[in-house]
């Protein structure tokens, strides 16, 4: 089991400096079968480009990046996307809840979700939305008080190319 050191916000500069660790978490999740927008095979360069784009978005104030770290480095992340249309300043999207396989089962997903909800409250957001293809994550969200809005069949592909349904959730803060 992993020793959790901290769950905290990562600024743009720190995210840029830790792209290698962030990429490792993303690669591990995709290689483990997580449907998080990427297909196999996935290169380290693609994962690093993704995190560079996230860091740039953080720098522009469009999203908040939260990371969980243990004594070996970053083991999990989640993002709060706040770049919303003008008629939705009260809302945000939760994206890319990722936990490295070596750190699963230690409550890191829960801690990341609690941290991202606190960040959303701190930014004046009152409605959060997310989607997931994982039955395991669905249980986590339900335990944290998220409401299931519905399921869309064949919404996305798993990393291996199989179609999967996606469940949408929302939470009022």
ChimeraX attribute file (.defattr): number of C-alpha atoms within 10 A of each C-alpha:
attribute: neighborCount
match mode: 1-to-1
recipient: residues
	/A:1	8
	/A:2	15
	/A:3	11
	/A:4	18
	/A:5	13
	/A:6	15
	/A:7	21
	/A:8	17
	/A:9	19
	/A:10	18
	/A:11	15
	/A:12	21
	/A:13	12
	/A:14	11
	/A:15	23
	/A:16	18
	/A:17	12
	/A:18	17
	/A:19	19
	/A:20	16
	/A:21	18
	/A:22	25
	/A:23	22
	/A:24	17
	/A:25	22
	/A:26	28
	/A:27	23
	/A:28	17
	/A:29	21
	/A:30	22
	/A:31	18
	/A:32	12
	/A:33	16
	/A:34	20
	/A:35	23
	/A:36	21
	/A:37	11
	/A:38	20
	/A:39	17
	/A:40	13
	/A:41	11
	/A:42	14
	/A:43	12
	/A:44	14
	/A:45	11
	/A:46	13
	/A:47	19
	/A:48	21
	/A:49	14
	/A:50	16
	/A:51	21
	/A:52	20
	/A:53	12
	/A:54	21
	/A:55	25
	/A:56	18
	/A:57	17
	/A:58	22
	/A:59	15
	/A:60	11
	/A:61	13
	/A:62	15
	/A:63	22
	/A:64	23
	/A:65	23
	/A:66	22
	/A:67	26
	/A:68	25
	/A:69	19
	/A:70	15
	/A:71	11
	/A:72	11
	/A:73	14
	/A:74	24
	/A:75	27
	/A:76	29
	/A:77	28
	/A:78	22
	/A:79	24
	/A:80	25
	/A:81	21
	/A:82	22
	/A:83	16
	/A:84	13
	/A:85	8
	/A:86	7
	/A:87	7
	/A:88	12
	/A:89	14
	/A:90	16
	/A:91	20
	/A:92	23
	/A:93	19
	/A:94	22
	/A:95	18
	/A:96	18
	/A:97	23
	/A:98	25
	/A:99	24
	/A:100	20
	/A:101	14
	/A:102	12
	/A:103	20
	/A:104	15
	/A:105	11
	/A:106	13
	/A:107	12
	/A:108	24
	/A:109	22
	/A:110	16
	/A:111	17
	/A:112	24
	/A:113	21
	/A:114	14
	/A:115	19
	/A:116	25
	/A:117	21
	/A:118	14
	/A:119	19
	/A:120	24
	/A:121	15
	/A:122	10
	/A:123	13
	/A:124	14
	/A:125	20
	/A:126	16
	/A:127	18
	/A:128	22
	/A:129	20
	/A:130	20
	/A:131	21
	/A:132	22
	/A:133	21
	/A:134	17
	/A:135	10
	/A:136	9
	/A:137	15
	/A:138	18
	/A:139	11
	/A:140	16
	/A:141	20
	/A:142	13
	/A:143	11
	/A:144	13
	/A:145	13
	/A:146	20
	/A:147	15
	/A:148	17
	/A:149	13
	/A:150	12
	/A:151	15
	/A:152	12
	/A:153	11
	/A:154	11
	/A:155	13
	/A:156	17
	/A:157	18
	/A:158	20
	/A:159	21
	/A:160	15
	/A:161	11
	/A:162	9
	/A:163	14
	/A:164	17
	/A:165	16
	/A:166	20
	/A:167	19
	/A:168	18
	/A:169	21
	/A:170	19
	/A:171	18
	/A:172	13
	/A:173	14
